[in-house]
Amino acid sequence: MISSGSDLDLVLIGNDGPNRHEVEAIIDSRKLGARVQLLHDRPNQEVWWWMRHAECFVLPSREEPFGIVLLEAAKSRILVVATRVGGIPEFLTDREDGLLCDPDNADQLFDALMLTLADREASSRRVESFYAKAAELSWEGAFDAYRRSAQLP
């Protein structure tokens, strides 16, 4: 079982936004600088490297129209925890492909992350399920489905 005092490190990757200095202040005030890396505006190749070497991918979005980064995580065969917002629940089934939690609920997010890391057997099944589902999704497939629904030749 993973405990909250584990030796896991946190890497936050994203665009440089208006809240970066606030996040840095929180990291500093809690003396987490040795355990938390804040990376922004990184090239895609570097982001892919981090995804391939991570224990788990967490997307704690408050809003997310689709969440294509989750499909990238699936293609990397990485454990996934995400929030139940926007289009995410339309393609990521809770407890089948990953774990979903409510937005702005840090306790639920933490519990989902700890469960994901503790139950490797169930988590491995979810990884393979999500990988298979993501493999079926492509721009060509989406266009073909659109063409069929619009009854185009």
N, CA, C and O of each residue as an XYZ file, in Angstrom:
612
protein
N       0.842     -1.187      0.000
C       0.000      0.000      0.000
C       0.881      1.241      0.000
O       1.865      1.318      0.736
N       0.522      2.200     -0.823
C       1.244      3.468     -0.891
C       0.748      4.355      0.251
O      -0.457      4.462      0.481
N       1.662      4.978      0.951
C       1.248      5.891      2.027
C       1.466      7.319      1.585
O       2.194      7.580      0.627
N       0.833      8.243      2.285
C       0.969      9.653      1.931
C       2.390     10.135      2.161
O       2.754     11.197      1.656
N       3.202      9.403      2.897
C       4.588      9.766      3.134
C       5.535      9.046      2.195
O       6.705      8.846      2.522
N       5.035      8.654      1.025
C       5.843      7.884      0.090
C       6.965      8.725     -0.505
O       7.075      9.925     -0.251
N       7.775      8.071     -1.288
C       8.910      8.751     -1.906
C       8.598      9.236     -3.318
O       9.515      9.430     -4.115
N       7.343      9.433     -3.636
C       6.970      9.918     -4.956
C       7.276     11.406     -5.091
O       7.123     12.182     -4.148
N       7.712     11.775     -6.286
C       7.911     13.176     -6.611
C       6.785     13.626     -7.527
O       6.144     12.806     -8.184
N       6.549     14.918     -7.568
C       5.495     15.494     -8.391
C       6.139     16.387     -9.438
O       6.964     17.245     -9.122
N       5.751     16.172    -10.694
C       6.200     17.019    -11.789
C       4.951     17.650    -12.401
O       4.076     16.947    -12.906
N       4.874     18.963    -12.354
C       3.757     19.709    -12.932
C       4.229     20.300    -14.256
O       5.194     21.064    -14.290
N       3.550     19.948    -15.341
C       3.950     20.410    -16.666
C       2.770     21.126    -17.311
O       1.653     20.609    -17.326
N       3.021     22.302    -17.836
C       1.970     23.034    -18.530
C       2.507     24.316    -19.138
O       3.712     24.566    -19.140
N       1.602     25.111    -19.648
C       1.980     26.406    -20.187
C       2.197     27.390    -19.048
O       1.631     27.242    -17.964
N       3.008     28.377    -19.304
C       3.230     29.428    -18.319
C       1.948     30.259    -18.253
O       1.572     30.915    -19.224
N       1.292     30.225    -17.109
C       0.027     30.929    -16.982
C       0.033     31.921    -15.839
O       1.050     32.099    -15.170
N      -1.090     32.562    -15.617
C      -1.174     33.616    -14.609
C      -1.032     33.114    -13.172
O      -0.765     33.911    -12.272
N      -1.200     31.831    -12.938
C      -1.124     31.292    -11.573
C       0.231     30.686    -11.233
O       0.412     30.160    -10.135
N       1.178     30.753    -12.150
C       2.471     30.111    -11.914
C       3.143     30.615    -10.645
O       3.646     29.814     -9.857
N       3.159     31.922    -10.434
C       3.842     32.470     -9.258
C       3.138     32.049     -7.965
O       3.791     31.846     -6.941
N       1.843     31.921     -8.010
C       1.082     31.450     -6.845
C       1.445     29.997     -6.531
O       1.634     29.638     -5.369
N       1.543     29.170     -7.562
C       1.919     27.766     -7.376
C       3.347     27.683     -6.836
O       3.619     26.900     -5.926
N       4.252     28.476     -7.384
C       5.629     28.488     -6.882
C       5.670     28.900     -5.410
O       6.450     28.347     -4.634
N       4.844     29.860     -5.024
C       4.811     30.313     -3.626
C       4.316     29.200     -2.704
O       4.825     29.042     -1.595
N       3.339     28.436     -3.153
C       2.832     27.313     -2.351
C       3.920     26.261     -2.184
O       4.132     25.746     -1.086
N       4.606     25.946     -3.272
C       5.695     24.963     -3.213
C       6.767     25.426     -2.234
O       7.249     24.645     -1.413
N       7.136     26.700     -2.328
C       8.165     27.253     -1.432
C       7.696     27.286      0.018
O       8.450     26.916      0.918
N       6.459     27.725      0.257
C       5.968     27.862      1.636
C       5.869     26.515      2.341
O       5.992     26.441      3.564
N       5.650     25.460      1.580
C       5.543     24.121      2.168
C       6.851     23.341      2.082
O       6.916     22.155      2.403
N       7.887     24.046      1.638
C       9.232     23.456      1.535
C       9.224     22.159      0.720
O       9.790     21.143      1.124
N       8.564     22.227     -0.440
C       8.434     21.061     -1.305
C       9.340     21.130     -2.527
O       9.229     20.299     -3.429
N      10.226     22.104     -2.564
C      11.070     22.305     -3.731
C      11.879     21.091     -4.139
O      12.146     20.908     -5.326
N      12.274     20.261     -3.198
C      13.048     19.062     -3.521
C      12.169     17.944     -4.080
O      12.678     17.005     -4.693
N      10.854     18.039     -3.874
C       9.939     16.960     -4.285
C       9.006     17.348     -5.428
O       8.361     16.486     -6.024
N       8.932     18.656     -5.738
C       8.007     19.135     -6.763
C       8.778     19.932     -7.809
O       9.500     20.876     -7.486
N       8.613     19.536     -9.063
C       9.193     20.292    -10.169
C       8.071     20.968    -10.940
O       7.059     20.344    -11.260
N       8.254     22.217    -11.227
C       7.275     22.981    -12.000
C       7.915     23.309    -13.349
O       8.823     24.136    -13.427
N       7.443     22.665    -14.393
C       7.995     22.842    -15.732
C       6.954     23.506    -16.621
O       5.800     23.079    -16.658
N       7.357     24.539    -17.328
C       6.394     25.199    -18.209
C       7.004     25.450    -19.575
O       8.215     25.602    -19.735
N       6.107     25.487    -20.556
C       6.480     25.765    -21.941
C       7.601     24.850    -22.434
O       8.594     25.318    -22.992
N       7.436     23.555    -22.226
C       8.430     22.566    -22.648
C       8.078     22.038    -24.029
O       6.901     21.972    -24.383
N       9.082     21.662    -24.812
C       8.805     21.082    -26.134
C       8.091     19.736    -25.978
O       8.263     19.032    -24.983
N       7.294     19.405    -26.982
C       6.502     18.167    -26.933
C       7.350     16.937    -26.677
O       6.933     16.043    -25.940
N       8.530     16.875    -27.268
C       9.399     15.711    -27.084
C       9.742     15.510    -25.604
O       9.785     14.378    -25.122
N       9.984     16.600    -24.895
C      10.288     16.490    -23.466
C       9.061     16.066    -22.674
O       9.177     15.269    -21.743
N       7.905     16.575    -23.020
C       6.670     16.177    -22.324
C       6.430     14.684    -22.518
O       6.067     13.983    -21.573
N       6.632     14.195    -23.749
C       6.479     12.764    -24.007
C       7.455     11.953    -23.157
O       7.094     10.890    -22.651
N       8.685     12.441    -22.995
C       9.659     11.740    -22.170
C       9.139     11.606    -20.748
O       9.199     10.523    -20.165
N       8.634     12.684    -20.189
C       8.103     12.644    -18.824
C       6.934     11.675    -18.726
O       6.828     10.932    -17.750
N       6.058     11.675    -19.723
C       4.906     10.768    -19.688
C       5.348      9.314    -19.705
O       4.790      8.481    -18.992
N       6.338      9.014    -20.510
C       6.807      7.621    -20.597
C       7.509      7.160    -19.315
O       7.622      5.956    -19.084
N       7.972      8.071    -18.495
C       8.720      7.724    -17.291
C       7.952      7.987    -15.990
O       8.513      7.852    -14.903
N       6.705      8.351    -16.097
C       5.906      8.674    -14.911
C       5.232      7.425    -14.344
O       4.990      6.455    -15.064
N       4.940      7.462    -13.075
C       4.161      6.399    -12.433
C       2.676      6.542    -12.770
O       1.971      5.549    -12.945
N       2.222      7.771    -12.857
C       0.802      8.032    -13.078
C       0.653      9.405    -13.717
O       1.440     10.311    -13.444
N      -0.351      9.558    -14.560
C      -0.674     10.846    -15.156
C      -1.962     11.352    -14.515
O      -2.965     10.640    -14.475
N      -1.927     12.574    -14.018
C      -3.095     13.155    -13.353
C      -3.504     14.418    -14.107
O      -2.680     15.302    -14.339
N      -4.769     14.497    -14.484
C      -5.307     15.687    -15.151
C      -6.437     16.235    -14.281
O      -7.580     15.795    -14.400
N      -6.123     17.198    -13.404
C      -7.121     17.724    -12.465
C      -7.878     18.941    -13.000
O      -8.059     19.921    -12.278
N      -8.314     18.885    -14.244
C      -8.949     20.035    -14.890
C     -10.275     20.425    -14.247
O     -11.020     19.588    -13.737
N     -10.535     21.708    -14.290
C     -11.858     22.223    -13.905
C     -12.764     22.257    -15.126
O     -13.980     22.102    -15.014
N     -12.168     22.459    -16.280
C     -12.866     22.452    -17.569
C     -11.954     21.751    -18.559
O     -10.735     21.918    -18.516
N     -12.533     20.977    -19.438
C     -11.725     20.273    -20.443
C     -12.658     19.835    -21.565
O     -13.379     18.848    -21.415
N     -12.657     20.554    -22.689
C     -13.579     20.184    -23.763
C     -13.426     18.741    -24.212
O     -14.422     18.044    -24.405
N     -12.168     18.278    -24.385
C     -11.957     16.896    -24.815
C     -10.914     16.190    -23.957
O     -11.193     15.113    -23.430
N      -9.751     16.746    -23.804
C      -8.710     16.102    -23.007
C      -7.821     15.196    -23.824
O      -7.543     14.066    -23.422
N      -7.370     15.682    -24.972
C      -6.540     14.859    -25.856
C      -5.273     14.377    -25.154
O      -4.724     13.336    -25.516
N      -4.806     15.119    -24.158
C      -3.612     14.697    -23.420
C      -3.848     13.346    -22.734
O      -2.898     12.598    -22.502
N      -5.080     13.035    -22.415
C      -5.379     11.725    -21.830
C      -5.187     10.608    -22.847
O      -4.753      9.511    -22.496
N      -5.509     10.885    -24.105
C      -5.251      9.885    -25.147
C      -3.757      9.696    -25.332
O      -3.297      8.586    -25.598
N      -2.997     10.773    -25.194
C      -1.546     10.658    -25.253
C      -1.026      9.818    -24.085
O      -0.105      9.019    -24.252
N      -1.615     10.002    -22.916
C      -1.241      9.186    -21.760
C      -1.585      7.718    -22.013
O      -0.811      6.823    -21.676
N      -2.748      7.484    -22.606
C      -3.146      6.110    -22.923
C      -2.158      5.479    -23.891
O      -1.773      4.322    -23.719
N      -1.747      6.226    -24.904
C      -0.779      5.721    -25.878
C       0.570      5.436    -25.214
O       1.332      4.594    -25.689
N       0.863      6.140    -24.116
C       2.109      5.916    -23.370
C       1.970      4.785    -22.359
O       2.924      4.445    -21.659
N       0.768      4.203    -22.288
C       0.469      3.118    -21.343
C       0.812      3.529    -19.911
O       1.559      2.849    -19.207
N       0.245      4.654    -19.512
C       0.472      5.189    -18.178
C      -0.845      5.192    -17.408
O      -1.913      5.381    -17.990
N      -0.761      4.986    -16.117
C      -1.941      5.044    -15.251
C      -2.543      6.435    -15.328
O      -1.815      7.423    -15.420
N      -3.875      6.523    -15.289
C      -4.555      7.806    -15.453
C      -5.554      8.057    -14.329
O      -6.358      7.198    -13.967
N      -5.469      9.276    -13.793
C      -6.478      9.815    -12.877
C      -6.872     11.167    -13.454
O      -6.002     11.969    -13.792
N      -8.162     11.428    -13.572
C      -8.614     12.691    -14.158
C      -9.908     13.139    -13.490
O     -10.550     12.384    -12.760
N     -10.264     14.371    -13.758
C     -11.525     14.884    -13.231
C     -12.652     14.612    -14.220
O     -12.440     14.502    -15.427
N     -13.834     14.511    -13.677
C     -15.046     14.192    -14.419
C     -15.635     15.505    -14.953
O     -16.632     16.005    -14.434
N     -15.001     16.053    -15.997
C     -15.445     17.333    -16.568
C     -15.458     17.244    -18.085
O     -14.782     16.403    -18.678
N     -16.231     18.117    -18.701
C     -16.261     18.248    -20.153
C     -16.459     16.924    -20.861
O     -17.325     16.129    -20.495
N     -15.644     16.699    -21.883
C     -15.768     15.489    -22.687
C     -15.039     14.282    -22.139
O     -15.144     13.192    -22.701
N     -14.302     14.451    -21.055
C     -13.500     13.339    -20.526
C     -14.322     12.089    -20.237
O     -13.928     11.005    -20.666
N     -15.458     12.189    -19.522
C     -16.220     10.964    -19.231
C     -16.838     10.304    -20.471
O     -17.337      9.181    -20.397
N     -16.800     11.004    -21.604
C     -17.346     10.413    -22.825
C     -16.420      9.360    -23.416
O     -16.871      8.497    -24.169
N     -15.125      9.417    -23.084
C     -14.203      8.426    -23.637
C     -13.357      7.729    -22.576
O     -12.699      6.734    -22.880
N     -13.357      8.223    -21.348
C     -12.637      7.556    -20.262
C     -13.675      7.074    -19.256
O     -14.279      7.874    -18.541
N     -13.872      5.781    -19.208
C     -14.862      5.198    -18.310
C     -14.233      4.969    -16.942
O     -13.203      4.306    -16.822
N     -14.870      5.529    -15.910
C     -14.358      5.412    -14.539
C     -14.266      3.952    -14.131
O     -15.197      3.173    -14.334
N     -13.126      3.596    -13.551
C     -12.809      2.270    -13.038
C     -12.632      1.220    -14.131
O     -12.367      0.053    -13.841
N     -12.779      1.639    -15.397
C     -12.518      0.736    -16.517
C     -11.239      1.137    -17.249
O     -10.417      0.289    -17.598
N     -11.083      2.447    -17.477
C      -9.922      2.958    -18.211
C      -8.987      3.779    -17.327
O      -7.823      3.981    -17.672
N      -9.477      4.235    -16.226
C      -8.746      5.089    -15.294
C      -9.676      5.410    -14.148
O     -10.750      4.820    -14.031
N      -9.277      6.332    -13.310
C     -10.155      6.739    -12.220
C     -10.547      8.197    -12.418
O      -9.707      9.043    -12.725
N     -11.836      8.478    -12.236
C     -12.358      9.831    -12.356
C     -12.790     10.344    -10.998
O     -13.276      9.583    -10.161
N     -12.613     11.627    -10.785
C     -13.072     12.252     -9.546
C     -13.659     13.614     -9.881
O     -13.502     14.118    -10.993
N     -14.334     14.198     -8.904
C     -14.972     15.488     -9.106
C     -13.926     16.602     -9.131
O     -12.908     16.519     -8.443
N     -14.180     17.641     -9.926
C     -13.234     18.767     -9.952
C     -13.204     19.485     -8.607
O     -14.187     19.485     -7.866
N     -12.071     20.090     -8.306
C     -11.882     20.867     -7.070
C     -12.076     20.043     -5.809
O     -12.427     20.588     -4.762
N     -11.853     18.738     -5.892
C     -11.973     17.876     -4.725
C     -10.619     17.199     -4.503
O     -10.378     16.086     -4.968
N      -9.744     17.900     -3.781
C      -8.371     17.417     -3.572
C      -8.342     16.079     -2.854
O      -7.497     15.236     -3.157
N      -9.253     15.867     -1.905
C      -9.270     14.593     -1.178
C      -9.606     13.429     -2.106
O      -8.980     12.371     -2.036
N     -10.588     13.625     -2.969
C     -10.963     12.579     -3.921
C      -9.824     12.306     -4.898
O      -9.549     11.154     -5.235
N      -9.170     13.359     -5.346
C      -8.042     13.218     -6.256
C      -6.906     12.443     -5.594
O      -6.332     11.538     -6.200
N      -6.588     12.793     -4.366
C      -5.542     12.098     -3.626
C      -5.897     10.621     -3.440
O      -5.059      9.747     -3.661
N      -7.143     10.344     -3.031
C      -7.571      8.949     -2.830
C      -7.478      8.152     -4.129
O      -7.040      7.002     -4.124
N      -7.892      8.766     -5.244
C      -7.827      8.079     -6.537
C      -6.381      7.793     -6.925
O      -6.071      6.717     -7.438
N      -5.511      8.744     -6.684
C      -4.100      8.550     -6.994
C      -3.501      7.433     -6.135
O      -2.784      6.573     -6.646
N      -3.791      7.446     -4.850
C      -3.253      6.417     -3.956
C      -3.799      5.036     -4.307
O      -3.058      4.054     -4.274
N      -5.082      4.950     -4.641
C      -5.664      3.668     -5.051
C      -5.021      3.183     -6.350
O      -4.724      1.997     -6.489
N      -4.809      4.076     -7.281
C      -4.186      3.724     -8.549
C      -2.797      3.149     -8.336
O      -2.430      2.150     -8.956
N      -2.029      3.776     -7.464
C      -0.660      3.319     -7.230
C      -0.595      2.085     -6.337
O       0.369      1.323     -6.411
N      -1.601      1.878     -5.500
C      -1.579      0.755     -4.567
C      -2.057     -0.549     -5.202
O      -1.501     -1.612     -4.928
N      -3.077     -0.471     -6.042
C      -3.660     -1.672     -6.637
C      -3.151     -1.823     -8.067
O      -3.844     -1.484     -9.026
N      -1.932     -2.336     -8.192
C      -1.284     -2.420     -9.501
C      -1.999     -3.373    -10.457
O      -2.004     -3.149    -11.668
N      -2.598     -4.424     -9.925
C      -3.281     -5.377    -10.802
C      -4.483     -4.720    -11.486
O      -4.623     -4.793    -12.707
N      -5.339     -4.085    -10.704
C      -6.500     -3.397    -11.282
C      -6.050     -2.241    -12.175
O      -6.630     -2.003    -13.234
N      -5.019     -1.532    -11.742
C      -4.515     -0.408    -12.527
C      -3.970     -0.878    -13.871
O      -4.164     -0.207    -14.884
N      -3.293     -2.016    -13.891
C      -2.771     -2.560    -15.153
C      -3.898     -2.900    -16.115
O      -3.783     -2.668    -17.318
N      -4.985     -3.447    -15.592
C      -6.144     -3.742    -16.445
C      -6.711     -2.451    -17.035
O      -7.078     -2.407    -18.209
N      -6.781     -1.392    -16.206
C      -7.294     -0.108    -16.697
C      -6.366      0.473    -17.772
O      -6.838      1.006    -18.777
N      -5.073      0.373    -17.565
C      -4.109      0.879    -18.556
C      -4.325      0.183    -19.897
O      -4.396      0.845    -20.932
N      -4.429     -1.135    -19.886
C      -4.596     -1.882    -21.141
C      -5.934     -1.578    -21.795
O      -6.017     -1.493    -23.020
N      -6.989     -1.411    -20.992
C      -8.297     -1.065    -21.531
C      -8.256      0.296    -22.219
O      -8.775      0.459    -23.324
N      -7.638      1.266    -21.559
C      -7.575      2.619    -22.118
C      -6.668      2.648    -23.349
O      -6.956      3.358    -24.312
N      -5.584      1.889    -23.323
C      -4.693      1.810    -24.481
C      -5.460      1.278    -25.699
O      -5.349      1.824    -26.797
N      -6.234      0.216    -25.496
C      -7.005     -0.375    -26.597
C      -8.044      0.611    -27.116
O      -8.249      0.726    -28.325
N      -8.697      1.320    -26.206
C      -9.704      2.295    -26.611
C      -9.050      3.443    -27.390
O      -9.574      3.867    -28.419
N      -7.928      3.938    -26.911
C      -7.242      5.047    -27.581
C      -6.734      4.623    -28.957
O      -6.698      5.433    -29.883
N      -6.339      3.354    -29.094
C      -5.836      2.865    -30.374
C      -6.918      2.904    -31.446
O      -6.612      2.996    -32.635
N      -8.175      2.836    -31.033
C      -9.293      2.884    -31.980
C      -9.630      4.303    -32.416
O     -10.315      4.497    -33.420
N      -9.155      5.296    -31.672
C      -9.472      6.682    -31.987
C      -8.391      7.293    -32.871
O      -7.206      7.253    -32.540
N      -8.809      7.850    -33.980
C      -7.879      8.514    -34.879
C      -8.634      9.616    -35.617
O      -9.865      9.626    -35.646
N      -7.882     10.543    -36.213
C      -8.529     11.605    -36.998
C      -9.246     10.992    -38.197
O     -10.324     11.451    -38.576
N      -8.655      9.961    -38.793
C      -9.283      9.312    -39.941
C     -10.600      8.661    -39.535
O     -11.606      8.774    -40.235
N     -10.576      7.976    -38.392
C     -11.801      7.346    -37.901
C     -12.865      8.361    -37.570
O     -14.041      8.144    -37.861
N     -12.473      9.471    -36.965
C     -13.433     10.531    -36.627
C     -14.042     11.112    -37.898
O     -15.246     11.363    -37.955
N     -13.211     11.327    -38.915
C     -13.711     11.868    -40.176
C     -14.657     10.885    -40.847
O     -15.698     11.284    -41.369
N     -14.302      9.601    -40.839
C     -15.184      8.589    -41.429
C     -16.530      8.559    -40.718
O     -17.569      8.466    -41.371
N     -16.527      8.636    -39.398
C     -17.783      8.657    -38.633
C     -18.602      9.900    -38.974
O     -19.822      9.828    -39.120
N     -17.922     11.040    -39.100
C     -18.611     12.278    -39.481
C     -19.221     12.135    -40.862
O     -20.375     12.502    -41.082
N     -18.443     11.601    -41.793
C     -18.917     11.445    -43.161
C     -20.154     10.534    -43.206
O     -21.110     10.812    -43.931
N     -20.126      9.451    -42.431
C     -21.282      8.540    -42.373
C     -22.494      9.240    -41.770
O     -23.599      9.117    -42.299
N     -22.309      9.972    -40.674
C     -23.445     10.627    -40.018
C     -24.011     11.743    -40.882
O     -25.210     12.015    -40.828
N     -23.173     12.388    -41.673
C     -23.638     13.455    -42.563
C     -24.098     12.904    -43.920
O     -24.552     13.651    -44.786
N     -23.970     11.596    -44.082
C     -24.342     10.909    -45.311
C     -23.617     11.492    -46.512
O     -24.208     11.722    -47.567
N     -22.298     11.731    -46.325
C     -21.468     12.217    -47.420
C     -20.841     11.020    -48.143
O     -20.641      9.965    -47.543
N     -20.536     11.185    -49.414
C     -19.915     10.059    -50.155
C     -18.515      9.765    -49.673
O     -17.863      8.856    -50.188
